[in-house]
């Protein structure tokens, strides 16, 4: 069990000798971690905000949900992604994504839901 009054990154608890570039990038800070509860915060910074990408009919696509399952690691080379739309409604899109390594082995799968909203001036 770990408890602390000061913030720390997840890698401080899990991999004390290694630093996670992803934790540093998005700024995860754990305030408390016990066997029963974990409380954390992420300061809002510009690089964490949704991009306002324009999609058809003057709307924007905003990430609504992302469920990913990681099946094998990729330590070098290139990640190859193929996304297939399974639903293309007026206000919601759903995409299934397969991520493979250079040898064509399936490494991860994701289901991404996009909210399609009017672009505000």
N, C-alpha and C positions, 0 to 999 in steps of 0.2 A: 504494500500500500504506500502511496506517495501523497503527501499533502504539503502545500506551501502557500505562504501568503504572497509570494512574488511570482510574476509571470515567467514562463519558460516555454521553449518550443517543444513540440512533440518528440523531436529527435533527441532532446536532452534526456527524456525519460526512456525512450525505446532503444536508441542507439547512441549511448553517451559518447562514444569515440568518433561517431560520424555525424556529419551535418547534412541535412536534407535540403538540396537546392530548391525543391518545390515549396517546402515549409517557409524558407526564407523569402521566396518570390511572393507568395500570397500573404505572408505575415501572420500565420497562425500563432497565437499566444495562449497557452493553457494557464488558467488562473487557479484551478483546483482539480486534482485527480485523486479519487479514492476508489475503493472496490465497488462503490454503489453509484457514483456520479462523476461526470467530468464537466467542468465549466470552462469555456474558452471564449476568446474574442478575436476578431480580425478587424484591424482598422481599415476603414473605407479609404481606398486610394484610387487614383484615376485609372491605373492599369487593371483594376478589378471590375470596372463598370462595364455594362453591356455595350457593345458597339451598336451604333444605329445604322445598320445596313439596310439599304432600300431593297425591297422585293417587289414583285409585280403589283400594279395598280396603286402605287404610291404608299404602300404599307411598309412596316418594318417587321423584321423577325427577331424575337427575343427568346432567349433560352428559358424554357419553362421547367424542364425535367431532363435529367441525364442519368441513366442507369447503366453502369459499366461493369462487366465481369472480366477479370484478367485471368487468362489461362496459362500463359507462359511469358517469361521475361524476354526482352530484347535488349541486349547489351551493346550491340554495334550494328552498323548497317543502316537500313532505311525501314521506316514503318510505312506500309502500304495500306491505305484505307479505301474501302468501297462502301458508299452509302446508297441505300435504296429506299425511296419513299414508299411507305405502306399506307399513308393517309394524307391527302392533300385538301383539307377542308378550307372553308372561307376564313376561319379564325384560328385553326390549329393544324399543324403539320406534324406527322410522326415519321421518323426515319430510323431504319435499322442499319447499323454500321459494323462491318467486319474489318479488323486490323490484322494484317499478316506481316511476317518477316520476309527477308529476301528469298528464303527457300519456299515461300508460299504456305508456311505453317500458320494456322490460326492462333493468334496470340491474345486477342481480346474481342469482345462483342459489346456493342452499346445500343441502347434504344434512346433516341433523343426526341423530345417533344418541343416544338417551337410554337410560341404564341404569335399570331399574325395580328398586328394592331395598326391603326391609322397613324401615319407620321404626323406628329404635332409640329407646327411651325415654330 
